[in-house]
């Protein structure tokens, strides 16, 4: 899609469909994907070394801060429920847990 995005950026049809949906609908202000890797209760991390590689393999520092913010809200909300069962980590995939936030809902 852009220079330095890798040889296969958006090569999977489901990834390309989401990208097209987002670009075709400028009213979408944010897209959050919470998948099987537990990136909701455990926030994503910024890694300067991975962020500095030719093909960026890390969340940006700003995005990692947003992830930490969302995780804190989630963890505070579910704390009264007790510990959730732990899921075994595995390779990521596009799960059916995509949340699209319309522009007028983001604040």
C-alpha positions, 0 to 999 in steps of 0.5 A: 500500500505504501513504500516500506510497508512490506512485500505483502501488506494487506495481501489477505482478502479479509485484511484488504476488505477491512482496509477498504471499508475504513478508507471508503468510510471517512466517518470511522475514527478508530478501529480496535481489534481485540483478538485471541492474544489477550491484547485487551487485559494485557496492553500492547507494548512499544519496542524501540528496536522493533519500531526502528526496523525497516519493516516496523514490528512494534506498536508505536509508543502513542498507540501502546499508551492508548492500549494501556489506557483501554486495558486499564479501563477494562481491567478496572471494570472486570476486577469485581468479577475475579480472575478470568480463565487464561487462554493459551497463546498462539499465532494471531488471526483475524477474529470476529471481535472487531469494533468499529467506532463511528467518528461522532462516538469517539471522544 
